[in-house]
Amino acid sequence: MVREGWSEDERRSRRLLFAAELEAGTVRESDLVRAPVRDAVLARRVPARLSRAYQRRLMRRGRLTYLGVTLPAVAAARRAVLGEAAAPEEPRLLVRLGPFPGADGAALRELADRGLRYLLAVDAARPLTDDEVELLADLRRAGVVFALEGPAEELAGRSADAIGEALAAREKRLTEQAAIRPDVLVAPDNLNFRVWKPLAERYSVFASGPGSVAHMGYHGTPLWRGEAVWMPSYEPFHGDAAQVADAVRALDGAAAGAWVPAAVDATPAAARLAPWAASWDEFLEAVRRSRG
């Protein structure tokens, strides 16, 4: 469905980008119908294989980057709508850790205690131990939000039935053992875009990493895609926590209130991200509101 020349994905993405302002009533949706906003939320198809390979080469050469392409477009969109009010805003960093089990439990607890708001990807390929369930309960009380770590082998395939069975088994395990009902899936880099539609019926948000460009292509982030939000993290906001913190500090206001996905290891350095870390509960609520 297309209205005003905008696709439904683009309409939802612009509401997500300005979710706080729309909720507060400081802007109306009609205020978002601007060319810079359209540039920031433009919906693109998954490129052909050769085009995806070319995009990866551009990324390796530094000619296609999150800092050089996506973030400036988002900042320009917010300035176009908010004017000078957009200038002093801090980035809204969406910090993702995991997967767990695997990530250090003591470090996860310490980061939560030190005020870092984060999403933890939980791998439910096997039953959780009692100690693991207890840790997840402690983290939930500390405000941590949980995602399901997607099974790489099944999500790289083309069988929607096989994918559904694998996900259902993991979802059931998380629900029964830890009372977790994830609305976010952490997708492997080799996610098969051909099974996006049935996957988007199960979760509201799909997180991934820069390696996803080989299979999904380069896209802005986070953006609506059908019935879910596609949210890959790109360098320099993917990897070493200390380097991510340095990258955020170097923005010096250039993020202008953008949602910035960041995937880091659960190390003490991740605590440095706390001043910019946004609430995942607030982000997921913004996703629900932007659906319309």
HUSUL-V393028 format. One line per field, one symbol per residue. phi: phi as a letter, one per 20 degrees, with the letter a starting at -180 (. if undefined). psi: psi as a letter, one per 20 degrees, with the letter a starting at -180 (. if undefined). A space follows every 10 residues. Layout:
phi: ???
psi: ???
This chain:
phi: .cclmdffgf fffffffdgf ffffnfcdff feecfffgff dgecffffgf ffffffffff emeccffedf ffffffffff eemffefefe fdfdeccoec fpffffffff fffenfebdd ededfcfeff ffffffffff fenfddceff fffffeedef ffffffffff ffffffecld dfdcdeefge geffdfgfff edceccebcf ffgfddnecf becfbmebee cfddfedbpf ffffffffff flnfflmffc fbdcfecgff ffegfdfeff ffffffffff gn
psi: ppqkjprhgh gghhhghkgg hghijiqrhh iimqghgghh jppqrprrgh hghghhghgh ijioqghhfg ghggghghhh gicihhgjqq qnpnppraqp qgqoghgggg gghjjpprpp ppokhrqqrg hgggghgghg hijqqqrpoq ogghiiaioh ghggggghgg ggggghhjkp npjppoqrhk poiijgghgi ihqhpoqaah iihhhirpqr pqqqncjrpp mqpqqkkocp hghgghgghi hliihljqpo ppprqmrhhh hiighipqph ghghhhgghi h.
